[in-house]
C-alpha cells in the first residue's frame, strides 16, 4: 500500500459512505438522462434498444468496478486511475491517462451548465432569457445573454460551495441526489398507473434513422405515418440500434469512477467501495431507462416531437401529471445538473491536485486551503467551466464523445493495473482476475466502437467534430508534455 509522504500536502478524511454514493450517482446522472431521450436515445435506439444498451452498459461498469474496488485500498490517494497507472506503468503512461481523464471529468461541468437555460426555457417558455434581445448563434443554437448570466452564476456558486469544504459539498450532494431519485420514482409510478401511458406509443421500439426521416418531416411536417420505412429492423438494424447507445455507456456512467478520486478523504472502510459503486451504477441504470421509457409511453407521436426538437420527457410529464409533472421534471433535471456540477468539480480538482502533487501540473494546484480542499484547482475548474454558457449546447455536445473516450481510457488502465498488481502481489482471486481481463476487453471494445467507422453501424462512432476535438486535445497534450515532462520525470516518488 502506498504511504503518504509527510512533507506532501494531504486531504482530510471527512466523507462517509452516503456522501460518496451521492458523489458517484450525482456524476452518473446529469442533463443527458433527461434531454437525450428525445435527442439521442429514442431516435437512435428506441425504447428496447436503449433499455438493452443501458442494462449491458451497467453490467460492464459493474465488472470494471471490481478492479476499482481492488485498487483503491492498494493506493488510497487522490487521483484514482492516474495514481494506479503511475504506480503500475510509469510516469509517461500516467500522464496520458490523467490527460484524458481531465477531458472525461472537466468537460461534464460546462456540458451540465448549458442545460440550465434549457431547463428555464422549458419550464417558463422560449425567449424568457432573451434579455434586451441580446444573443447570438453557435452551431445553429441560440445563446442568450440571460442564459449566460444565470448559468455562470450557478457555476460560481457551486464552485464556492466546493471551496467551503468537502463535507458541506457532500451534504448538498446527498440532498440533490435524493430529490433526483424521488422525482424519477414519482414520474415512473405515474406512468405505470396512468391510462395516458400506452404500450403502443413505444413503437418504433428500436428507433429510426433520424437523418433519413428529416426530409419527410421538413416537407410534410410529420413522420409518424412514414416512420415504418425508417425504423431500424432486421439483425443489422437492431444491432446498430443497441450499439449506438452502448458505445456511449462510458459517458453515460462516467461518475462511478469518481469515487477513487476522493479516496484520500474517505472516513470509512475501503471494503465498502465496491458496494457503493454497484449501487450508484444500478441507480443510474434505473434513471436512464425509466426516463426514456416514460418519454415514449406518454407521448403518442414522439417521433414527430423528436424531429421538431421538442423536450420529449417534459411533454410526457405534463401529459401524465399536468403542471405538477412539468415541475417534477424541472426539479429532477435541476438536481441532476447541479449534482453533476458539484461532483465533477470535486473529481476534477482532486485529479488535478494529485497530478500537481506528483509534478505533472504546476504546484499551485497542489496547495490545500485551511478547509482541506485544493482551492486553486477548484478555481481553475470554475474558470474553464465558464466557457460552457458562452459556447452553448450544440457546440459542447461534441464533448460527449470526448468524455466517453476519456472514461474508456481510464477504465482500461484501471483494469490493466489490476492485472499487473495481482501478478505482483499474488493476492487476487481467479474471479477478480477474470473481471479485470473482461474490463480490459470491454474498454478496448468501447474505444473501437467510438473511434473506428464500422460498415452497417452508422451513428455509433465519432462524428467529424468529435474527431477534430480529439485531435486538438491530443495536440495540446503533446505540447503540455513537452513543457512539463522534464519536471515530473525528475520529481521524487
C-alpha positions as CSV (number, residue, x, y, z in Angstrom):
1,X,0.0,0.0,0.0
2,X,1.3,3.4,-0.9
3,X,2.3,5.6,2.1
4,X,1.6,9.2,2.0
5,X,4.8,11.3,2.2
6,X,4.6,13.5,5.3
7,X,6.0,16.6,3.5
8,X,3.4,16.5,0.8
9,X,0.0,18.3,1.0
10,X,-2.7,15.9,2.0
11,X,-6.5,15.9,2.3
12,X,-8.5,15.1,5.5
13,X,-10.8,12.1,5.9
14,X,-14.3,13.6,6.1
15,X,-16.5,11.6,3.7
16,X,-19.0,9.0,4.8
17,X,-20.5,6.3,2.6
18,X,-23.6,8.3,1.8
19,X,-21.5,11.3,0.7
20,X,-19.6,9.0,-1.6
21,X,-22.7,7.4,-3.1
22,X,-24.2,10.8,-3.7
23,X,-20.9,11.9,-5.4
24,X,-20.9,8.9,-7.7
25,X,-24.6,8.9,-8.5
26,X,-24.8,12.7,-9.0
27,X,-22.0,12.5,-11.5
28,X,-23.5,9.5,-13.4
29,X,-26.9,11.2,-13.8
30,X,-26.6,14.7,-15.4
31,X,-28.5,16.6,-18.0
32,X,-28.2,13.8,-20.6
33,X,-30.6,11.4,-18.8
34,X,-33.4,14.0,-19.2
35,X,-32.6,15.6,-22.5
36,X,-31.2,12.7,-24.5
37,X,-34.4,10.6,-24.7
38,X,-35.5,12.9,-27.4
39,X,-32.1,13.9,-28.8
40,X,-30.3,10.5,-29.0
41,X,-31.8,7.5,-27.2
42,X,-35.3,7.3,-28.8
43,X,-34.3,8.0,-32.4
44,X,-31.0,6.0,-32.3
45,X,-32.1,3.1,-30.2
46,X,-35.8,3.3,-29.3
47,X,-37.1,2.0,-26.0
48,X,-36.0,-1.5,-26.4
49,X,-32.5,-0.7,-27.8
50,X,-31.9,1.9,-25.1
51,X,-33.0,-0.5,-22.3
52,X,-30.8,-3.3,-23.5
53,X,-27.8,-1.0,-24.1
54,X,-28.1,0.7,-20.7
55,X,-28.5,-2.7,-19.0
56,X,-25.5,-4.1,-20.8
57,X,-23.6,-0.9,-20.0
58,X,-24.4,-1.2,-16.3
59,X,-23.2,-4.8,-16.3
60,X,-20.0,-3.9,-17.9
61,X,-19.4,-1.0,-15.5
62,X,-20.0,-3.4,-12.5
63,X,-17.4,-5.7,-14.0
64,X,-15.0,-2.8,-14.3
65,X,-15.9,-1.6,-10.8
66,X,-14.4,-4.8,-9.3
67,X,-11.0,-3.6,-10.5
68,X,-11.5,-0.1,-8.9
69,X,-12.6,-1.8,-5.6
70,X,-9.4,-3.8,-5.6
71,X,-7.1,-0.9,-6.5
72,X,-8.4,1.8,-4.1
73,X,-7.2,0.1,-0.9
74,X,-3.8,-0.5,-2.6
75,X,-3.4,3.2,-3.4
76,X,-5.8,5.2,-1.2
77,X,-4.8,8.6,-2.6
78,X,-6.5,11.3,-4.6
79,X,-6.0,10.7,-8.3
80,X,-7.7,7.4,-8.9
81,X,-6.8,5.9,-12.3
82,X,-3.9,8.3,-12.7
83,X,-2.4,7.1,-9.4
84,X,-3.0,3.4,-10.3
85,X,-1.3,3.9,-13.7
86,X,1.6,5.8,-12.3
87,X,2.4,3.0,-9.8
88,X,1.9,0.2,-12.3
89,X,3.0,1.6,-15.7
90,X,5.2,4.6,-15.1
91,X,5.1,8.3,-15.3
92,X,4.6,8.9,-19.0
93,X,1.7,6.5,-19.3
94,X,0.2,8.0,-16.2
95,X,0.4,11.4,-17.8
96,X,-1.7,10.4,-20.8
97,X,-4.2,8.6,-18.6
98,X,-4.5,11.7,-16.5
99,X,-4.8,13.9,-19.5
100,X,-7.7,12.0,-20.9
101,X,-9.4,11.8,-17.5
102,X,-9.3,15.5,-17.3
103,X,-11.3,15.6,-20.6
104,X,-13.7,13.0,-19.2
105,X,-14.4,14.9,-15.9
106,X,-13.9,18.5,-16.6
107,X,-16.0,18.7,-19.8
108,X,-19.0,17.4,-17.9
109,X,-19.2,20.6,-15.9
110,X,-19.7,23.1,-18.8
111,X,-21.9,20.5,-20.5
112,X,-24.2,20.4,-17.5
113,X,-24.2,24.2,-17.3
114,X,-25.6,24.5,-20.8
115,X,-28.7,22.6,-19.7
116,X,-29.6,25.4,-17.2
117,X,-31.0,27.8,-19.9
118,X,-32.8,24.8,-21.5
119,X,-34.5,24.0,-18.1
120,X,-35.6,27.6,-17.6
121,X,-37.0,27.9,-21.2
122,X,-38.7,24.5,-21.0
123,X,-40.5,25.5,-17.8
124,X,-41.2,29.1,-18.5
125,X,-41.2,29.4,-22.3
126,X,-38.7,30.1,-25.0
127,X,-37.4,33.7,-25.1
128,X,-37.7,34.2,-21.4
129,X,-33.9,34.6,-21.2
130,X,-33.6,36.9,-24.2
131,X,-32.9,40.0,-22.0
132,X,-32.8,43.1,-24.2
133,X,-32.8,40.9,-27.3
134,X,-29.0,40.3,-26.8
135,X,-27.8,36.9,-28.1
136,X,-26.0,35.1,-30.9
137,X,-25.9,31.7,-32.7
138,X,-23.3,28.9,-32.4
139,X,-23.7,25.7,-34.5
140,X,-27.3,26.6,-35.1
141,X,-28.0,27.0,-31.3
142,X,-29.2,30.3,-29.9
143,X,-27.3,31.6,-26.9
144,X,-29.0,34.3,-24.9
145,X,-27.4,36.8,-22.5
146,X,-29.8,35.8,-19.7
147,X,-28.8,32.1,-20.1
148,X,-25.1,33.0,-19.9
149,X,-25.6,35.2,-16.7
150,X,-27.7,32.6,-14.8
151,X,-25.6,29.6,-15.8
152,X,-22.4,31.5,-14.9
153,X,-23.8,32.5,-11.5
154,X,-24.6,28.8,-10.7
155,X,-21.2,27.7,-11.8
156,X,-19.6,30.3,-9.5
157,X,-22.0,29.4,-6.6
158,X,-21.2,25.7,-6.7
159,X,-17.5,26.4,-7.1
160,X,-17.7,28.5,-3.9
161,X,-19.6,25.6,-2.2
162,X,-16.8,23.2,-3.1
163,X,-14.3,25.6,-1.6
164,X,-16.2,25.7,1.7
165,X,-15.2,22.1,2.4
166,X,-15.8,18.6,1.1
167,X,-18.2,17.7,4.0
168,X,-20.5,20.6,3.2
169,X,-20.3,19.7,-0.5
170,X,-21.1,16.1,0.3
171,X,-24.2,17.1,2.3
172,X,-25.5,19.2,-0.6
173,X,-24.8,16.3,-2.9
174,X,-26.9,14.0,-0.8
175,X,-29.9,16.4,-0.8
176,X,-29.7,16.8,-4.6
177,X,-29.3,13.1,-5.3
178,X,-32.2,12.1,-3.0
179,X,-34.5,14.6,-4.6
180,X,-33.5,13.4,-8.1
181,X,-34.2,9.8,-7.3
182,X,-37.6,10.6,-5.6
183,X,-38.7,12.7,-8.6
184,X,-37.9,10.0,-11.1
185,X,-39.7,7.4,-9.0
186,X,-42.8,9.5,-8.8
187,X,-42.8,10.1,-12.5
188,X,-42.3,6.4,-13.2
189,X,-45.2,5.4,-10.9
190,X,-47.4,7.9,-12.6
191,X,-46.7,6.4,-16.0
192,X,-47.4,2.9,-14.7
193,X,-50.8,3.8,-13.3
194,X,-51.9,6.3,-15.9
195,X,-54.1,5.4,-18.8
196,X,-52.3,8.1,-20.9
197,X,-49.1,6.0,-21.0
198,X,-49.7,3.4,-23.7
199,X,-47.6,0.5,-24.8
200,X,-48.5,1.2,-28.4
201,X,-46.7,4.5,-28.1
202,X,-43.3,2.7,-27.7
203,X,-43.0,1.9,-31.4
204,X,-40.6,2.0,-33.2
205,X,-39.0,0.2,-30.3
206,X,-35.6,0.0,-31.9
207,X,-35.6,3.7,-33.0
208,X,-35.3,5.1,-36.5
209,X,-33.0,6.7,-39.0
210,X,-33.3,10.4,-38.0
211,X,-31.3,11.7,-40.9
212,X,-33.4,9.8,-43.5
213,X,-36.6,10.9,-41.9
214,X,-35.6,14.6,-41.8
215,X,-36.6,15.3,-45.4
216,X,-40.0,13.9,-45.0
217,X,-40.6,15.8,-41.8
218,X,-39.4,19.1,-43.3
219,X,-41.7,18.6,-46.3
220,X,-44.8,17.1,-44.7
221,X,-44.4,18.3,-41.1
222,X,-44.8,14.8,-39.8
223,X,-43.0,11.4,-40.0
224,X,-45.5,9.4,-37.8
225,X,-47.2,7.9,-40.9
226,X,-43.9,7.3,-42.7
227,X,-41.8,6.1,-39.8
228,X,-42.1,2.4,-40.6
229,X,-39.8,2.7,-43.6
230,X,-37.1,4.4,-41.5
231,X,-37.4,2.2,-38.4
232,X,-34.5,0.0,-37.5
233,X,-35.3,-3.6,-38.5
234,X,-33.6,-6.8,-39.1
235,X,-30.5,-8.1,-37.3
236,X,-28.2,-5.4,-38.5
237,X,-30.6,-2.6,-37.7
238,X,-31.3,-3.9,-34.2
239,X,-27.6,-4.4,-33.5
240,X,-26.8,-0.9,-34.7
241,X,-29.7,0.4,-32.5
242,X,-28.3,-1.2,-29.4
243,X,-24.6,-0.4,-30.1
244,X,-25.5,3.3,-30.9
245,X,-26.3,3.8,-27.2
246,X,-24.0,1.0,-25.8
247,X,-21.0,2.8,-27.4
248,X,-21.5,5.9,-25.2
249,X,-22.0,3.9,-22.0
250,X,-18.7,5.1,-20.7
251,X,-20.1,8.7,-21.0
252,X,-23.5,7.6,-19.6
253,X,-21.9,6.0,-16.5
254,X,-18.9,8.2,-16.1
255,X,-19.2,9.2,-12.4
256,X,-19.0,5.9,-10.5
257,X,-15.2,6.1,-11.2
258,X,-15.0,9.5,-9.5
259,X,-15.1,7.5,-6.2
260,X,-11.3,6.8,-6.2
261,X,-10.6,10.5,-6.9
262,X,-11.8,11.2,-3.3
263,X,-10.3,8.0,-1.8
264,X,-7.9,10.2,0.3
265,X,-11.0,11.7,2.0
266,X,-12.9,8.5,2.9
267,X,-13.7,8.2,6.6
268,X,-14.8,4.6,6.4
269,X,-13.5,1.1,5.4
270,X,-12.4,0.6,1.8
271,X,-14.3,-2.7,1.9
272,X,-17.5,-0.7,1.2
273,X,-16.2,0.8,-2.1
274,X,-17.5,-2.0,-4.4
275,X,-21.0,-1.9,-2.8
276,X,-21.2,1.9,-3.2
277,X,-20.1,1.7,-6.8
278,X,-22.6,-1.0,-7.7
279,X,-25.5,0.8,-6.1
280,X,-24.6,4.1,-7.9
281,X,-24.4,2.2,-11.2
282,X,-27.8,0.5,-10.7
283,X,-29.5,3.7,-9.6
284,X,-28.1,5.3,-12.8
285,X,-29.3,2.5,-15.0
286,X,-32.8,2.9,-13.5
287,X,-33.0,6.6,-14.1
288,X,-31.7,6.4,-17.7
289,X,-34.1,3.5,-18.6
290,X,-37.1,5.0,-16.7
291,X,-36.8,8.4,-18.3
292,X,-36.5,7.0,-21.8
293,X,-39.4,4.6,-21.4
294,X,-41.7,7.2,-19.8
295,X,-40.9,9.7,-22.5
296,X,-42.1,7.4,-25.3
297,X,-45.0,5.8,-23.5
298,X,-46.7,9.1,-22.6
299,X,-46.2,10.9,-26.0
300,X,-48.3,9.3,-28.8
301,X,-46.4,11.0,-31.6
302,X,-42.9,11.1,-30.1
303,X,-41.1,10.7,-33.5
304,X,-42.6,14.0,-34.6
305,X,-41.7,15.6,-31.3
306,X,-38.1,14.3,-31.8
307,X,-37.9,15.7,-35.3
308,X,-39.3,19.1,-34.0
309,X,-36.5,19.2,-31.4
310,X,-39.0,19.3,-28.5
311,X,-38.1,18.2,-25.0
312,X,-39.9,14.9,-25.1
313,X,-39.6,13.9,-21.4
314,X,-41.0,17.3,-20.3
315,X,-44.0,16.8,-22.6
316,X,-44.5,13.3,-21.3
317,X,-44.5,14.5,-17.7
318,X,-47.1,17.2,-18.5
319,X,-49.3,14.7,-20.2
320,X,-49.2,12.4,-17.2
321,X,-49.4,14.9,-14.3
322,X,-50.1,18.3,-15.8
323,X,-48.3,21.3,-14.3
324,X,-47.1,19.2,-11.4
325,X,-45.4,16.8,-13.8
326,X,-43.7,19.7,-15.5
327,X,-42.4,21.0,-12.2
328,X,-41.3,17.5,-11.2
329,X,-39.1,17.2,-14.3
330,X,-37.8,20.7,-13.5
331,X,-36.8,19.6,-10.0
332,X,-35.3,16.3,-11.2
333,X,-33.2,17.7,-14.0
334,X,-32.1,20.7,-11.9
335,X,-30.9,18.3,-9.2
336,X,-29.1,16.2,-11.9
337,X,-27.4,19.2,-13.4
338,X,-26.4,20.7,-10.0
339,X,-25.2,17.4,-8.6
340,X,-23.2,16.8,-11.8
341,X,-21.6,20.3,-11.5
342,X,-20.8,19.7,-7.8
343,X,-19.5,16.2,-8.3
344,X,-17.3,16.8,-11.3
345,X,-15.8,19.9,-9.7
346,X,-14.8,17.7,-6.8
347,X,-13.4,14.9,-9.0
348,X,-11.6,17.2,-11.5
349,X,-10.0,19.3,-8.8
350,X,-8.8,16.1,-6.9
351,X,-7.3,14.7,-10.1
352,X,-5.5,18.0,-10.8
353,X,-4.4,18.1,-7.1
354,X,-2.9,14.6,-7.4
355,X,-1.2,15.3,-10.7
356,X,0.3,18.6,-9.4
357,X,1.4,16.9,-6.2
358,X,3.4,14.4,-8.3
359,X,4.9,17.2,-10.5
360,X,2.7,16.7,-13.6
361,X,1.0,20.1,-13.2
362,X,2.2,23.4,-11.7
363,X,2.5,23.2,-7.9
364,X,-0.1,25.9,-7.4
365,X,-2.8,23.3,-8.0
366,X,-1.4,21.1,-5.1
367,X,-1.9,23.8,-2.5
368,X,-4.5,22.9,0.2
369,X,-6.6,25.5,1.9
370,X,-7.4,25.7,5.7
371,X,-10.6,23.9,4.9
372,X,-8.6,21.0,3.4
373,X,-9.6,21.5,-0.2
374,X,-7.4,22.1,-3.3
375,X,-8.8,25.6,-3.7
376,X,-6.7,26.7,-6.7
377,X,-7.6,23.6,-8.6
378,X,-11.3,24.2,-7.9
379,X,-10.9,27.8,-9.1
380,X,-9.3,26.7,-12.3
381,X,-12.1,24.2,-12.9
382,X,-14.6,27.1,-12.4
383,X,-12.7,29.3,-14.8
384,X,-12.7,26.6,-17.6
385,X,-16.3,25.7,-17.0
386,X,-17.5,29.3,-17.6
387,X,-16.8,28.6,-21.3
388,X,-19.9,26.4,-21.3
389,X,-22.6,29.0,-21.1
390,X,-20.8,31.1,-23.7
391,X,-20.4,28.3,-26.3
392,X,-23.9,27.0,-25.9
393,X,-25.4,23.5,-26.0
394,X,-24.8,22.3,-29.6
395,X,-21.1,23.2,-29.6
396,X,-20.5,21.4,-26.3
397,X,-22.4,18.3,-27.4
398,X,-19.3,17.3,-29.1
399,X,-17.6,16.9,-25.7
400,X,-19.9,13.9,-25.0
401,X,-17.7,11.8,-27.2
402,X,-14.6,13.3,-25.6
403,X,-15.9,12.3,-22.2
404,X,-16.6,8.8,-23.4
405,X,-13.2,8.2,-24.8
406,X,-11.5,9.7,-21.7
407,X,-13.6,7.4,-19.4
408,X,-12.8,4.4,-21.6
409,X,-9.1,5.0,-21.3
410,X,-9.4,5.3,-17.5
411,X,-11.3,2.0,-17.4
412,X,-8.6,0.3,-19.5
413,X,-5.7,1.4,-17.3
414,X,-7.5,0.6,-14.1
415,X,-8.3,-3.0,-15.3
416,X,-4.8,-3.4,-16.7
417,X,-3.2,-2.1,-13.5
418,X,-5.3,-4.6,-11.5
419,X,-3.9,-7.5,-13.6
420,X,-0.3,-6.2,-13.0
421,X,-0.9,-5.7,-9.3
422,X,-2.5,-9.2,-8.9
423,X,0.5,-10.7,-10.6
424,X,3.0,-8.7,-8.4
425,X,1.3,-9.1,-5.0
426,X,-0.3,-12.6,-5.7
427,X,-3.3,-11.7,-3.6
428,X,-6.2,-11.6,-6.1
429,X,-8.8,-14.3,-6.7
430,X,-9.4,-16.1,-10.0
431,X,-12.7,-14.3,-10.2
432,X,-11.1,-10.8,-9.8
433,X,-8.5,-11.7,-12.4
434,X,-11.3,-12.7,-14.8
435,X,-13.2,-9.5,-14.1
436,X,-10.0,-7.4,-14.8
437,X,-9.5,-9.2,-18.1
438,X,-13.1,-8.6,-19.1
439,X,-12.6,-4.9,-18.1
440,X,-9.6,-4.7,-20.5
441,X,-11.6,-6.3,-23.3
442,X,-14.7,-4.1,-22.8
443,X,-12.6,-0.9,-22.5
444,X,-10.9,-1.7,-25.8
445,X,-14.3,-2.5,-27.4
446,X,-15.7,0.9,-26.3
447,X,-12.7,2.7,-27.8
448,X,-13.1,0.8,-31.1
449,X,-16.8,1.5,-31.3
450,X,-16.2,5.2,-30.6
451,X,-13.2,5.7,-33.0
452,X,-13.5,3.2,-35.8
453,X,-16.2,3.5,-38.5
454,X,-17.8,0.1,-38.9
455,X,-19.8,-0.7,-42.1
456,X,-23.5,-1.1,-41.2
457,X,-23.2,0.6,-37.8
458,X,-23.6,4.3,-38.7
459,X,-24.2,6.6,-35.9
460,X,-22.1,4.6,-33.4
461,X,-18.7,6.1,-33.9
462,X,-17.5,9.7,-33.5
463,X,-18.8,12.5,-35.7
464,X,-16.4,14.8,-37.7
465,X,-16.4,17.4,-35.0
466,X,-15.6,14.9,-32.3
467,X,-12.6,13.6,-34.3
468,X,-11.4,17.3,-34.6
469,X,-11.8,17.8,-30.9
470,X,-9.9,14.6,-30.1
471,X,-7.1,15.7,-32.4
472,X,-6.9,19.1,-30.7
473,X,-6.8,17.5,-27.3
474,X,-4.0,15.2,-28.3
475,X,-2.1,18.1,-29.8
476,X,-2.5,20.1,-26.6
477,X,-1.4,17.1,-24.6
478,X,1.8,16.7,-26.7
479,X,2.5,20.4,-26.2
480,X,2.0,20.3,-22.5
481,X,4.0,17.1,-22.2
482,X,6.9,18.8,-23.9
483,X,6.7,21.6,-21.4
484,X,6.3,19.5,-18.3
485,X,7.9,16.1,-18.9
486,X,11.3,17.0,-17.5
487,X,9.8,18.3,-14.3
488,X,7.5,15.4,-13.5
489,X,10.1,12.8,-14.6
490,X,12.7,14.2,-12.2
491,X,10.2,14.5,-9.3
492,X,10.7,12.1,-6.4
493,X,8.2,9.3,-5.9
